[in-house]
Amino acid sequence: MTSHNHLHPMVRAALDQALKESEPIPEGTLKVKGYDFNEGINYEKMFQGLPTMGFQASHFGQAIDIVNQMIDSKMAAVPENNNNIPRPANGRRQTNCTIMLGYTSNMVSSGNREVIRFLAQHNMIDCIVTSAGGIEEDFIKCFSSFYMGDFKLKGSELIKKSHNRTGNLLVPNSNYCRLHEWMDPILDTMLQEQKQGTEWTPSKLIWRLGKEVNNPESIYYWAYRNKIPVFCPAITDGAIGDVLYFHRHKHPGYSLKLDLVADVQEVNDIALFSFNTGVIILGGGVIKHHILNANIFRCGTDFCVYVNTGNEFDGSDAGASPDEAVSWGKISTSCKPVKIVADATLIFPVLVGQTFAKRQAEFSALGKGHS
C-alpha cells in the first residue's frame, strides 16, 4: 500500500476519510439490478425484478409480494376452534383473511374504476371504504361518460360550458343532472320503506343503488350481488349529498335518515372479528383513516399496502407513514407494510395484474367451496 506520509497532515486525513473501508454488507442483502432488455421484452421477468430496481420500484415489488401474501392467507383454512368468532352479520362468507380496499373518489373518476369493478365482480375483496365521489361517479358512468381533457384547460372557459374538470378529465355537469333524475325516485321509495320500519345506513343506501342500477359495469352492482359491504363515512360530501339535500327540502316534515353509527359498528366489527386482515389503500384522507382505525380494535392489520403521494411533514394522516400507524395500533408490529409514493393510476392496474388477476381461478374455487 502506498505511503501517504509525505502528504500534508490535513490532506492525509482527508484522503484516509475519503478512502475509508466499509464494514461488510450483511450476507443475503439483495444487489441493485435492473432489467436487461437484451433478454427481450419479458414483462413478467421485469416485474419480478422490481425489488432490486431501487426507489419506488422496489416498494412496488414489495407490494406485489405483500398482496400475494394476503391472498395466500385468504386461501388458507380458517382456524378450527373459532366458535368465539361471530359470523359476519352482512351474510358474507368467512375466510382466513378479510381484504379491505379503500380508495378516494378520483380512482373512480379514472380508469381504475374498471380495475376495482373486476375485484368486486370476482369477489376478491371483502370490504370497501370510499368517499362520496367514489360512489356517485360509478353510477354516473353507468348512464353518462367522462372525457379526456387536459390539466391546463382554463376553468374560466370551462364553467361557461358547464364542463367540470377533474385533473385532466372532463365531467359534463349534465352527468349530475342524470344522477339526480335517477336517484330522486329511488329515495322516494326508500322514504316510504322507512315509514314502514326500514332503518337506512349509508352502506344500505349504496347496496340499494347497486341493486337499482342493475348494470354489470358498476362496482356497486357487484358489491350488492356479492354482499361486499361498502362504507362511505362522508356520504354527504358530494353530489349524493346534493341529491339528499334537495330531497330533504321536498320532504321537510319527514325525511330520509341514514344511521352513520350503525355503519361504524359494522366496519369495526368486520375488522375485530376477522382471523386476519389485509389492507390496500389508494389515497388518503377519511378513507385511509376509516380502515386503519377499524383495525385498531384487533391490534392492527396483518398485511398493508399504501399507494399515495402524501408527505408526512405536516402531520396529516393522509401522508402519514405506515410506521406512524404502527404507533397507533392500526398496523400490527409483526406486519411488514409498504408505502408506494406514486400515482395509483400507474400502479394499481399492474398491482392487480400481478396478484388478484393471476389468481382468479383460486378465487373461483374458493367461492365454490363456500357456496
N, C-alpha and C positions, 0 to 999 in steps of 0.2 A: 504494500500500500504506500502511495506517495506521501512523503512527509510534508506537512503544512507549516513546519516550524519557522520557515523563512518569511511567512506572511505576517502582516501587522496583526497584533493580537485580536483587534476587533474584527478584522476581515476573517481571521481564522475561526473566531467564534461564530460569525455569520455563516461561514461555509459548513462548519460542523452542524449548525442548526438546520441548514437547508438540506444537508445530506444525511440527516438522522435516520437510521434504520428503523423500520416499522416493527411492531410486535406482530407475531403470526396471526393471520385471519383464522378464526375458528374453522376447524375441519368440517366440510359439508356445506359451507356457505356457497350459495349459487354465484356463478360468474356472470357478469354482464355480457349479453349476447343478443343481437338482433337477428331478424330473419334474412337469409341469404337467397335473393331472387335468382341466383344461378341454379337453384334447385327447382326452378319453375314456379308457377303460380299455384300454391297449395295453401288455401285459406285455413284449412284445418290445422296444418302444421304451424302456420303463422300465429293462430290463436293459442296454440299450445305453448308457443314461445313467449307469450306476453309477460309471464312472471319475471323473465330475465331481461326485459326490454328497458326497465327503469322508469322512474317518474310515475305518471298516472297510468301508463300501460301496465305496469307491474300491479298496481291496485286493481285494475280491470281483470287481470289474470287471477288475482286472489279472489275477486268477487265471483268469478265463474266457479272456482273451487268451492267457495262457501255456499253458493246457491245449490250446487250439486250435493253438498253435504246435507243441506236441509231437506232436499228431495230424498236422499238416502234414508234420513231419519223418518221421513213421512212414510216411506215404503216398508219400514221395519214393523214388526209385530208390536201391538200395544202390550204394556205390562200385564201379566196375568192377574195379579192382585190389584185390581183397580176399582173395587166396589165403592171406595170412598169418593171417586170422581163422578160427579153427576153427568148424565148425558146432556149434550147440547140442547138448550131449550128451543132453538130455532129449527130443530128436526134434521140438522145436518149430521152426516156421518162423523164418527170419531176416529181419528188416526193418531199415529205416534208423534206427529209434528203438525202443528197448526201454522200455516203460512199466511202471514198478514201483509198485505200490499197497501202502501199509501202513496198518493200522488197528488200534485197540485193541478189546478184546472188547465194550465197550459199544455199538459200532457194529452188531454182530450181535445184541445184545440188543434194539436198537431196530429201527425200520422201515428203517434204512439197509441192513439185510441184503438186502432185495429190490433195492435200487439196486446193491449190489455184485454180487449174483447176475446182474443184467442185463449188467454189464460182462463177467463170466466167460462167460456164456451166448453172447454175441456176439463172443467172442474179441478184446475190445478192450484187454485188459491182458496183459502177458507174464510177470508175476511177482507173487506176493502174499507179504507178510510180516505175520503177525498173532500174537496171544497165544493161550494155550490156550483161554480162554473164547471167542475168536473162531472157534475150530474146533468145539468141542463144542456150543455153543449153536446153530450152524447145523444140526447133526444132530439135536439135541433138538427143534428146531422142525419137523422132518420127521414126528415122531410125537407131539408134545405142543405145548402152546401157552404163550405168555407173556401176561400180562394187564395192563391198565392199572390202576394204583393211585394212590398219592399220596405226595409227598415227606414228608408229615407223619404217615404211619401209624406207630404205635408198634411198635418192634422187640420189646418185651417181650410184646406181644399176638400179633404175627405168628409168633413162634417156637413158641407153643403150637399153632399150626395147621400148622406146617412150611411156612410161606409165606415164602420168601426175597424180600427187597426189593432191587432194583437201581434206585436213584433213585426215579422214580415208576412203576416197573414191578414186577409181582409174578411170581415164578417158583416154582410149587409144587415142593416137594422131590421129589415123585413123578416129576417130569421126569428127575431124575438117576437114579432107580431104573430108568426105562425105558432111559436111556443105558447103564447098567451091564449090564442084561439083553441089550441089543443088541450091545454091544461085546465082551463076555466070550467068546462062542464064536468071534468073528472072530479074537481074539487067540490062542485055542487053535489055530486053523488056521494062523495066521502062525507060531506057535511050531513047529509040525510042519514048515512050509516052511523055517524057519531051520535045523532039524536036517538038512534036505536040501541046505543050502548057500546059501539066500537070505540076503542081508545087508540088514537093515532100517535105514532112516533115518526121522526124523520126517516128512519130505516124502513118502516112500514109504508110510508109515502113513496119511497124510492122503489120498493118492490111493486107497489100498486101501479106506478107509472111504467115500470118494466113490463108488467103484465099487459097494460093497456096499449103500449106501443106495438107489441106483438111483431117485432122486427128483429130477425136474427143478426142484423148488423149492429145491434145495440149491445153495449156492455151489460146494461142492467136488465135487459130481456133475459140474458143468460144467468145473471145473478139471481133473478126471480126463479127461473126454471131449475137451477141447481142449488137453490136455498143458500146462496152465499150472502151473508148479511153485509149491508153497505151502510157505513156510518158517515154522517155529514154534520159535525157539530156546529158548523157555520152555515146551515141550510138557507138562512135568510140573506146571506151576503152575496147576492147576485140576482139574476133575472127571476129565479124561482121565488126569491123574496119579494120581488116586484109584483109577481102574479098573486102571491099571498096577500100583499098589501092592498091591492085593488079588490081582491075577493073579500077581504075583511070590510072594506067600505061598502060593498054590496050587501053584506050581512052584518050590520052594526049591532044588532041585538043579540045574535048568537053566531059565533064564528068558529072556524076550524081551529082546533087545538093540537099542538104537537108536543109530546112529552119528551123533552131532552134528557131528563134524569133516567128514564127507563132505558134509553139507548146507552147512557154512560154505564149503567149497571150491566147491560148485556156485553158491551165490548170489554169491560173489566173482567167479567166472568169468563168470557172466552179465553182470555189470557190466563187467568187464575186456574181454571180447570183443564188446562192443556197439559199433556205429558211433556211436550217440548214446544217451543215456538221459534219460528223463523221470520225475520222482518226484512222487507225490502221497501225502502223509502225513496221516492223520487221527488226531490224538492224539500222545502222546509215549511216553517210556519205551523199552523194549527194541526195539519195532517201529521206532521212528524212528531209533534209532542203528544198528540192524542194516542198514537200507537205505543210510543215509548212509555208514556205514563201508565197505560194499562198493564204493561209488563213489570212495573214496579211491584205489583201485588203478587208476583211469583218470583221475586228476587232477580228479575232481569231475563231478557230473551237469550236464547241459546245460540242463535245464528243471526247475523246482522250485516246488511249492506246498505250504505247510503250512496246516493248519486245526487250531488248538488254542487253549486258554485259558491255557497255562502262561506264567509270568513268568520272566525271566532273573536276578532279583535274588539267587537262592540258588545260582546256578552250575550248576543241573541241566541235563542235556542235553534233558530234556523241554521246558523253557521257553526253551532257547537260540534266539537269533535266526538267521535264515539267514546273516547276515554272520559270526557266530561260526563257522558250519560252513565258510564260505569259508576262514577262517584255518587249518582242519584239512585243507583239500583235499577236503572232502566235496562242496562245490558249486564248480563252475568259476568262475574270476574273470570269465569272459565271460558267465556266466549272470545273468539279472535275476530273482532269486527273489522270492516274495511270501509273507508270513505273514498269514493272516486270523485275528484273535483273536475267535473266536465258537464257538458250539455247532455241531458238524458235522451234527447232525440238521436244523438250519435251512439250512445252507449246501450240503451235498453233493448233495442231490437236485436243487437248482436248478443247481449247477455241472455236474452230469452232463447235465441237461436242455438246457443251453446249449452243450454241447460234444459229448460222445460220442453222445447220443441223436439229436441233429440230423444226425449224420454216419453213421448206421447203414448207409446204402446204400454209402458209401465202404468201410466195414469189410467188408461183404459182398462187394464187388467185389475187395478185397484178398485175402480168403480164397479166392475162386475162382481168383485169379491164382497162388496158391501151392498149389492142390490137386493 
